């Protein structure tokens, strides 16, 4: 047995594409090789900016596994009652060129299984190209007069099984045993066999494994930082970016004048991270030291030149930041709010000052709904007034990544309350799906109101996401809004939020609405947020049917939908859940056949069995489950009580169906039966739509 090497050499691939490419490459290769009859001890994929690599250890070929399987008709259709093949099966075999002896049975279907009569090298030559050509990239480019398309132009191919070259052609390149080391430090490399690939490339300054490059980076910077009594402060995403930007990363420690430490810490970090891809050094994880790391591709040569060039570039950026910082201090944040009138939010929605006014009004309304005390509401409203003011500062105009962060720093320097300062930065959180949530109450409420206003305003003027197009990032805003609700365990309903947003929009500009009487934007926004909630619950691992059941009750309170989903998941193996689902399905099916109207219940017309169910429903309804759909601080206890009551009620529903003819000929009795089922179904629906469960 020998190892398999497949390397695709290309021009520099953007770092942001490589992590997904590495994962997809391995998954696609595993399916292709196993499906082609190949066995291996281990399969790995590696990526660098200039190459995509697939490596299989101890690859072997098993002819017995090299089969092509085609799905045919169902077994009940393929064979008659006498066991003989039907015309459907014979036609399928004739079409596929197969024989009856090649038919197998699986999962109530028949399959035609034909062996692949080909040599392993020929088979690999067919299997390997689609693995790479089908990789998912966000963008691709064409070259060679537009004949080929890939993430970047392909320049060489290596395909070796042990010592043998796998003869294949891909992207106008012919495979061979020739690769290349690090540009400017190495040239052409001829490989005798696949097993020497990694060590040979390392000798020529290429670490093909991202894990090795990560280890080299982390180890080197730790050692160099400790020499000056510090430790590296890795900004978010920088390590991953450096790993995929280099084939042989080498860090150097450099310095900058201490006077720049008077700038806000976040300014220094942002300038280093976003503009130069430099790494700050901190003392005990707190204050920054006047050192930083710069990085180069290749071995540790020319350190003096590399360090001097990076120092000059960083100092130039810090000079600009120092000037902008000094300019910003001349105008307090509170006086900058009026300058938001010069920044357009959206053509039909006015300026950022208009948005700030709506934001303040919405925060005031939400604070009253949440029954916050006067001091908390005042802090939140002050935060809302100042939240966007730093967008007029020179530093944020130069470094947009600092929005909110600079606002927090300036608010602290200008004597604003700590809660207000923290809220200015926090209201941008979460920025993406797995991001942290606000730690301040004001930041949470302003962030909620900010996203709600953006969604409501854009939906009101008809600018909604369509297909894959979402130019205003409304899906991200929706996910952020729901993450805030779920993270704080707030019992605000979507209906309440949308009603309050619609009221604010009407107060601040009726011309923005499509129509004064048109409720369609609100309905569409509700459906949009319901879809985003479904997505978030799917990300938490809940099955589609569980989510459908949990989000059905109205009003739709995201925290309670999550709690219901968790309860259903916990009770999945409980026979009571199955009985609830079956009872709910029977009620739904019968009521679906009846006219969609509200029937009148005449208790005196009911049979004893129906009377028994009615008494149980009325007894259950008299209990207080209001917290299941309210602003109560104890919704969990109320939902537990409702669950227990429904479990106790469900057998009586089953007994009713078993002993009562619901759709009887007596009209008065029939309508009473249907009215009783409507009442029972409504009670079930307070907890979940059990009929959506797959029982």
N, C-alpha and C positions, 0 to 999 in steps of 0.2 A: 504493500500500500504506500502511496505517495501523497504529498500535499498538493492542493490546487491553489494557484495564484492567478487572480484576474485583476489587473490594474488598468484603469482608464486615466490617461494623463491629459490634462486640459489646461487652458489658460486660467488665470486666477478666478476661483469661484467665490462669490461673496460669502463672508463668514456666517451671515444669518441663515443661509440655506443648508449649512453642512450638518447640523445636528439631526434634522429630519431626514436628510439624505442617508446618513449613516444607519439610522434605524430602519428605514424603508429598504435599503440595500440588503440588509441581513434577512429581513422578513421575506422579501421577494425571492431571494436566493434559496432560502430554506424550502419554500414551497416548490420551486422549480426543480431543484436537485432531487428532493425526495420523490416528487412526482415522476421524475425521469428514471428512477431506479438506482440512485446513488446513495451510498451510506458514508457517513463521516463521524469522526470522534467528536469534533467541535467545529463550529462555524463562526467566523468573526468577520466584521466589516470595520474598516478604518477609513478615515477621510483626512485630507490635508487641503490647503488652498489650491493645490495643483493636481490632486489625484483622488480617485475613488477606488478603494481596494476591497476585494472579496478574497477571503482566505479560508480554505477548508482543510482541516488536519486529517490525515489518513483517509483520504477519499478512496472509496472502492465502488465497484459497479456490481450490482446483483441483477442478472437478466430476469430473474423471476419477478422482480419488482418493477421492471420496465414495461409498464402496460399503459394503454390508453383506454379510458372508460367513458362510454357514451350512455346517457340516460335514455331509456325507452319508455314504453307505455306502462301503466299500472299492471300489477300481476293479475288482477281480476279481469282486465281487458285482454292481456296477452295470452291467457290460456282459458279454454272453454271448460265446461263442467266435467267433460270427459278427460281433462288434462292435456288435450292436444293444443298445439299452437294455433292461435286465431289468425285471420288475415292481417290484423293490426300488427302482430308480432312478426309475421313473415314479411310484411312490407317494410318494417323497420330494419330487419336483417338484410333484406335485399338492397335497401338504400345505403346502408353502412358497409356492405360487403362483408358481412359476418355470417357465422354459422351458429346453429342451435347449441352446439357444445360450448360456445364461448359466452353463453348467457348465464348471468348470476342473479340471485334474488337478494334484495336489500331494501328495508323500509317500505315494503309493499309495492316496490317498483322493480322492474327488471333492468339490468345493465348489460351492455355488450362490452366485454373486456378482451382487448386484442394486445398481444405482445408486440413490443417494438423490436423489430429485427434489424438492429443497426449496431455499429461499432461504438464503443464508449466515446472516443475522441470526436466522432462525427456528431454524436448526440450532444456532447458538451458544446460543440460549435453552434448548434441550434439553440441550446438552452440559455447560454450566457448573454448574448446580445439583448434579448428582450428585458432581462433583469435590469440593465442599466438604462436602456432607451425609454423604459416606462416609468422611471423614477419621477415622483411629483415635485416640481419646482414652481414657485410662485411666478417666476418669469423665465423666459428662455430667449435665445437669440439665434439668428440664422447666419450662415456663412457659406462660402463656396457657391456664390451666385444664388443663394437662397435654397440650395438643395438639401441642406441638413439643418436640423434644429435641436439644440440642447441648451443647458444652462450657460455654457461657455464652449467655444470651439475646442474640439478634441484634437490632440496633436500626436498621441502615441497610444498603443495598446500592448499590454503584456498578458499572455495567457499561457501558463505552464502547468502541466500535470506531472509533477516530478521533474524529469529532464525533457519530457516531450512537449513541444509547442502545440497548443490547441489551435488548429487553423480556422480562424474566423475573420470576418470583415465587418467593420462597424464604423459609421461616420467617415467613410472614405479612408479608413486606416486599416492596415493589415496587421494582425497580431504577430508578435515575435517574442524574443527574450531580451530585448533592449529597453532599458529605462534610463532615467536621468536623476542625478543627485540635486542638491540645493543649487539654485541659480547663482552664478558668480563664484561659487566655491567648489564646484564639481562639474563634471561633464557627463559623457555617455557611460553607461554601466551595462556590461553584458553578464547576464545571469546564467549559470550552468544548470541550476535546478531551483525549484520553488523554495526549498527549505532554507536557502541562504539569503532570502530576500530581506528580512528585517535587519539582520546584522550588517549586511552590505550597505543598505540605505543609511543606517545609523553612522557607519564609517564615512559616509558622504554627506553628513549633516542633515539627515531627514529622519525625524521621528514619526513614523507612520501612524502610531496609535495616539489618539487624543488624550487618553489617560496618561500616557508617558509624558506628553507635553505639559499637561496640567501638573503632574508631579514635579517636573523640572522647574516650572514657574514658581510653584508654591514653596518648594524647598530652597531655591536660590534667593528669593526675596526675603524669606524668613531669616536666613543666615545673614544677609547684608543689612537688614533692618536692626537685628540684635547688636550689630557692631556699633551702632550709634545710640543704643539704648531705647529703641523703639520697636514698633511692630507694624506690618502693613495694614492699611485700612482699605479693604477691597470694596469699591463702590459696586452697586448692584449691576450685575451683568458683565463687568469688565473682565473677570477671569475667563468666562466662557468665550468672550469675544477674542481675547488674546490667544486662547487655545486654537481657535479656528482661523486666526489671521496669520499664523506662523507655522512653518514646518520644523524650525529649530530655534525656538525663542530663547533669547539671552537678555537678562535684565542688567541694567547699570544703575548705580545710585548716584544722584546728582543733588545739587543744593540750589536754594534761592534765597535772596536777602530776607532777614528776619522781619523787616518792616512790613512785609506783606501779610504777616500773621495778624496784623490789626484789622484786616478785612474779615468779614463774617466767614466762619469755617466752611459753610456750605458753598460760598462763592469760590473759595480756593479749590474745594473738591470738584465742583462742577467744571471749572476752567480746566483742571487737570484731566478729568474723566472724559468730558464730551468733546473737547477741542484737541487735546494732544494724546489721549489714551495713556496718560501718566497715572501712576499709583502713589497716593499720599502715604506718608509715614506718621503715625500717631504715637503719643506717649501714654501708655496705660489705657488706650482706647478712648482718651478724652481729647486733650489739646493736640494740635498738629505740631510737628517738628519741621524746621526749615530744610527738609529733605524730600526727595521724591524719587520714584523709579521711572526710568524710561526703558524702552525695549527695542531690540533690533533683531533682524532675521540673520541667523548665522552664529558662528563661534565668537568667543570673547576677544575680538580683534578691534583695533582702532578705538579703544574706549574713550580716549581724550577727545577725539573729534566728535564722536556720537554724543557724549555728555555735553560738550560745549554747544553744539547745535541745538539740542533739546532745551538747555538752560536759556539760551537766547530766545527761543520761540516762546517758552513759558513766561519769561519775564516781560516780553512784549504784551502778552495777553493780560498779565497781572497789572501792568501799567494802565492799560485801558480800564480794567475793572476798578482800579483805585480811583481813577478820574471819575468814572460813572458813579461810584459809591459816594464820593464827595459831592457831586452835583445833586444826587438824590436827597442828601440830608438837608438841603435848603428848603424843601417843601414837605410838610407833614402829610401823612397818609390821608388824614381827614380832609385836607384841602385839595388832595388829588382826585377825590371822588368826582368833582364836577368836570374834570378833564376826561372822564369816561364818555362824555357826550361827543367827543371827537373820534371815538372808535366804534365802528359799525359792528353790530351783532349779526344782523341779517337784514337784507334790504327791506322786507316787509315787517320786520320785528323791531326796527329801530336800532338804537345804540346800546352800548354796554351800560350807560346810565339808565336807560329805560329798563333794561333787564335788572339792574340793581334795585330800582324802585319796586318792580314786581317781586323781586326776591325778598325784600324787606317786608312787604305786605303779606306774602305767603308764609314767611317765618312767624310773623305775628299771629296769623290764623292757626297755623299748626301748633304753635306753643299753647294757644288757648284750648285747642282740641285735646292736646296731651295733658292738660291741666298742670302745666309747669307753673312754679311760683313766679312772682314778679321779677325777682332778681335774675333767675335763669332765663326768662323771656327777654329781659333787657340785655343781657350778655349776648344772647343769640341774635337779637336784632342789630346790636352794634357790630357784631361779626359780619352779618349780612351786608351792612352798609359799607364796611371796609374790605370785604372779601376780594373784590376785583381791582382795588385801587392800585396795587403794585404793578398792574399791567401798564401803567403810565410811566413807570420808573425806567431810567436809562439802563440799569442792570438787567431788568427782565426783558427789555426790548433787545438787548444784546445777547442775553442768555435766557431764552424762553423756558428752559428746564427749571429755572428758579422761581417760577410763578408760585405764589403761596408761601414759599420758603422765605423769600425776601420780605414779603408782607409780614410774616411772623416776626422776623428780625427787626424790621423797622418799627413795628407796633410795640415790641418790647423796649426799644430804645426811646420811644416817644411816650412812654408811661401808660400805655393801654393795659387793661386788666390781663393777667396771665391767661385766663380762660378765653378772652377775645383773641389774643395773639396766637394761642395754640389753635383756635378754631379757624383762623385765616388759612393756615397751612393744611389743617385736617380736612377742610371741606372738599379738597380735591381727591381724597381717598374714598374708596379704593380706585386705583387707576386702571387696573386690569383684574382678571378673574381671581387670581390667587393672592392679590395684594392685601396688605394689612388694612384694618379698619380704623376710623378715627378714635382717638382716646379721649377727646374732649366732647362734652355734651353739645356745646355750641357748634363745633365742627360737624358733628353728626347731623344736627337739624338743618344747618345751612347747606350741607352736602345733599341731603335729601330734597330740600326745596329747590336747589339749583338744578338738579337732574329732572325733577318734576316739571319745573318751568320750561326747561329746554324741550322736553318731550311734548308737553302740552302745546307749546307755541308752534313747534314745527308741524305737529299733526294738525293743528288748527288751520294752517295755511296749505296743507296738503303735501308737505315735503316729508314723505315717509320712506323708510327703506323699501327697496324693491329688488327681489332676487338677491344677487350678491352685491348690489350697489347700496352703499350706505355712506354717502359723502360727509354727512354731519355726525357720524359715529353715534347714532341713536341707539343701536343695539348695545353698545358699551354703556351708554347712559342708563338704559333700562336695566342691564345687569347690575350696574352700580347701585341704582335705587333699591333693587330687590335685595342685594347683598347687605345694604345698610339696614333694611327692615329685618332681615333674618339674623344679622349679627347682633342687633340690640334686643332681639326678641320683642319687638314692638307689635302691639295688636292693632295697628292701623290697618284698615282695609283699603284695597285698591279703589273701591267705589268712593270712599270718603276722600281719598287723595285727589282723585280725578274731579270730583264735584267742587272741591275747594280751588283747584287749579282753574277750572272753567269759570268760576266766579271771579277770580283775580284777572283772568284774561278779559272778561267782559267789562270789569271796572276800568281797566287800563287801556282799552282800545277795541271797541266792538268791531271796527272795520277789519281787524285781523281775522275774525271768525268767518268761516265760509258762509254761514247763514245764522241769523239769530235763533232760528228754530231748528237748525240742523244738529242732531245729536250724533251724526255719523262719525265725526272726528273722535269724539269721546269713546264711542263704541269700538272704533278701530284701535285706539290706543289701549283700551282695556284688553282686547284680544291680543295685541302685541305684547303687553306685559304678562299676560297669562302664558303666552308662548315662551317668553324669557324665563318665567318661573319654572315651567316644565323643563327647560334646558338646564337650569341650575340644579333641579332635583335629579335629573339624569346624571349630572356630574357627580352628585353625591352617591350614586350607585343604585337608585331606585328603579324598579322595572316600569315600563310604560303603563301597564294596567294599574299598578299601585298609584302612580302619579295621577292618572285619570280619575281614579276614585277619590283621591285626597283633595284635588283642587276643585271638585264639583260643587261643594256647598257654597251658598251665598249668604252674606257678603264674603268675598274672597280675601282672607287674611293670610298673607304668606307664612307667618310664623306658625299659625295653626295648621296650614296645609302641610308644612314640614312635620309637625307633631303627629298629625293623622297618618302620614306616610310611614313614619317610624313605628307607630302603633300597629298598623296593618302588617308591616314587615315582621314585627315581633310575634304577631299572632298567626303567621302564615301557616304553621303546622297545627294550629288549633282547630278542631272540628267545628267549633262555634263560628269561625269566620266563614267556612265553607257553607254552613247552614244559612248564615246571613246573606251570603251572595246568592244562593239558590232561591231564597225567599224573595230577594229583591228582583231577581230576573223574572220570577213568575208574576210578581205584581206588575212589572214593567211591560211584560208581554201582553197581559190581559188588558191593561189600561191603554196600550197602544192600539188595540183592536176597537176599543170604544171611541165614541166621538170625543174630541178634545174639549170637553166642557167640565164645569164644576157641578158634580151631582149633589143632590139633596139627600141627606141622611135622615131616614125615618126609623129610629131605634125600635119602635114597637113592631115593625114589619120583619125584623131579623129573627133567624132561627137561634136556638140556644147556643150553638157553636159560634155563630157570628156575634151574638151578644157577649160571649166570653172574651172574644178578641177585642171588641169595642171597649169593654170595661178595662182590659189591660192597657189599651192605647191611651184611654183617658187618664188612667192612673199614672202612666209613664209621663204623659204630657203635663201633669200637675206638678211634677218635679221641676226644679229650677236648673235649666241648662243654658241660661242666658250668657254665661261666660264663654260658651263655645263660639259665640258670634258677637262679642262685645269688647269693650276696652277693659275688662276685668283683669286684675293682677293675678288671678288664679284660674286661667283657662284650662290648665292641665287637669286639675281636680274635677272641673265640670265635665270635661271630655271623658275622663275615666268613669264618672258616674253615668254618663250617657251610654258609653260602651257597655257597661254592666247591665243597664236597663234593656238595651237592644238584644243582648245575648239572652236575657231572660224572656224577652218578648218573641224572639224568632220561632221557637217551637210552637207557639200558639198560632203564628201565621201559617206554618206548615200544616197544623191540624185543621185550620180553617179551609185551606185548599183541598185537603183530603176528604173532608166531610160535607162541604157546602158546594152546591152547583152555583157558581158565581153568576153566569149569564143565563139565568133561568127565564122562563116565559113570563112570569109575573113582573110587569114593568116596575112597580113600586119597589118590590124586593130587589130586583136587579139593580136599580139605581142606588139603592141603599148599600148593596154589596160594593158597588164601584166607588161610592162615596167613602165607605170604610177603608177600601184599599188606597184611595187617594190620601186619606188622613194618615194611614200607616206608612205609605211611601214618603210622605213629607217628613214624618218622624225619623225614618231611616236616613233621609237625605240631610238631616242636621249634622250627621257625623261624616258620611261619605256616600258616594255613588257605588254601593256594593255590587251593583249589576255589571260594573266594568271589570270586575275581577275574573280571572280565567278559571272558574270552577264549574 
